[in-house]
Amino acid sequence: MRKNGEIVVGCCFLAVAVAFTTGAVRLQIGGPTEPLPGFFPFWGGLILIVLSLLYLFYAWAGRVAESPAFGRLGGPIVVVGTLVLYVATLETLGYLITTACLCAVVMRVLETKPWVNAAVSLVLSAVSYVLFDRLLGVTLPQGLLTVFGA
Amino acid sequence: MDFFANLSSGFQIALSASNLLYCALGAILGTAIGVLPGLGPPATIALLLPVTLRMEPVSAVIMLAGIFCGAMYGGSTTSILLNIPGEAASVVTALDGYKMARNGRAGAALGISALGSFIAGTLSVLGISLLAPTLASFALKFGPPEYFCLVFLGLMMAIYLSEESVLKGLMMGVLGLLLGTIGLDPVNGTERFTFGLTRLTDGVDFVVMVMGLFGLAEILCNLEAPENREIFKTALKGLLPTLADWRVCGPAVFRGSLLGFFIGVLPGGGAIISSFAAYAVEKRLSRHPERFGKGAIEGVAAPESANNAASTSSFIPLLTLGIPGNASIAMIFVALMIHGIRPGPLLLQEHPEIFWGVIASMYVGNAMLLGLNLPLIGFWVRMLKVPYRYLAVIVVVVCVIGAYSVNSSAWDVGVMAFFGVMGYLLRKFAFPAAPFILAMILGPMLEKTLQQSLIASGGDLMTFLQRPISATLLTVAVLLMLTPLLKGLWKKSRSGHNGG
């Protein structure tokens, strides 16, 4: 299982390296006398390809040093999914609503009692809005609040 | 005499009412976040960097220096009281510090940690004041080949000294270099890998990336496991070490400071390696090495002094050569760049107020930590008792606001989330983040100096070996990279001899 994970990671590195190398070729590489915009990423990509292949070989041979094991993956997956939704709705729904929801999800994952969860999420969202938007001058998206002329 | 005049002008800047306030605020905020397990100095600086974006450059850097010192100090507190190092440099402190706490001497451990750090910081500031101007004037003679080799050596040191394997460090370093090419080409100004998105023209926003890579990734890692944190319940009394303690700790603090200072100056060197080295030296010199690991106070004094001296002296390569030696200093490098100030040999001539202001503020920051944090230790301990779920949700909100505030754009929150996931996965597969961060920052400089060197020499790669300084730097870098290979060969040949 772990070995498969290492191989997937190695493949990701390899894919990134190949993407940069081919992109660099499109940008034109030039040569040592006249290096063009693709010169540096091309050689960087090529080196990463070699390193990734070496890593893949070690992973396949089971010679990669052991790394920390995964715990319960549910929590991180739920929070990352919520963050994606958060980014998609932040501008339209506004900071207060989306942030309260995000806090509620994070605290739910960390097994907080429902009423504590609701109270802390609402208070934290409101306090951070007042602190950063009103006092520190960071413009946070108002979203639905504009309907109420806030 | 110039030295004293310059330093006193630095103190005038650092001791102005507003800068003093920023420094104090930075030290307290830095400690508050640094105290949280897992959030070390780079994460702390990343989380608080957006706060400094609207300030005057000098004030911003002074506050960041305070945050940096505070975060280092906060990390030691969790090591001693919780046996959870807030950052890697405090790992060694936990060995004897936690044992001291269990033996009822938590106060003395925290006290010697703060006092040792203060003394080391003071000595280190003195060292910087003497050494930095000389190094800056020497660096003015550097041409592109020397700079290329210096940056290359810095990267190689960061990779070599990273905790994980050299192969993983190299992969992360090269990945950082490649991601650093996104945006405008530093020589021709051609757009690269932007996919036509204007948001990517200036490259990946560093502040946003680091917030994800350190702040969010830390939270994601902690979401995996249920809360499992025991605060050692002990009365915090006797913060000042006894005379007997000082007799043992005095030389340890001095040796730790000296060792930390010189290790911190090296590109890629810094607090982590210096604390380990200082602990090893003390153990070797001790008449009772068997006490180490069982609550020896010099086992706390030496690494704490060393890591603080190194943190301070790691400003030398930043301020004089424009090369950040570690991830925390890289964050301060970015803050300077955001304020339109380019660290390097010309900084002393163009912005002496920044140069001497930062040096003086490091000293003021250390003094403040001593004055503010020793009485506040009880408060930091109470803060650690706050359930993790509340701390986690606050960190998430700070990350989100911090990322959004950079360009007032939800896109940046998405980028932060992306790097959060990436940071989480990289931790799970034990890939070090420091070489990646340094490579991303130093990549454009590496590329520019490489191209300039090649164009000036008509494409002759031997130009790097024909100049004595660049040849020396390059040789050291290559030797560093070959060390693991040579070690392996040596081990094989030894086992072959033994077997045969």
Interface residues (C-beta under 8 A of the other chain):
Chain A: G5 E6 V9 F13 V16 A17 F20 G23 L27 G31 P32 T33 E34 P35 L36 P37 G38 F39 F40 P41 G44 G45 I47 L48 L51 S52 L54 Y55 Y58 V64 A65 S67 P68 F70 G71 R72 L73 G75 P76 V79 V80 L83 V84 Y86 V87 A88 L90 E91 T99 L102 C103 V106 M107 V109 L110 E111 T112 V120 S121 L124 S125 S128 F132 L136 G137 V138 T139 L140 P141
Chain B: P50 V51 R54 E164 S165 L167 K168 L170 M171 V174 L175 L177 L178 T181 D185 V187 N188 T190 R192 F193 I219 L220 C221 L223 E224 A225 P226 E227 Y388 R389 Y390 A392 V393 I394 V396 V397 V400 I401 Y404 S405 S408 A410 W411 V413 G414 A417 G420 V421 Y424 L425 R427 K428 F429 A430 F431 L446 E447 L450 Q451 L454 I455 G458 G459 D460 L461
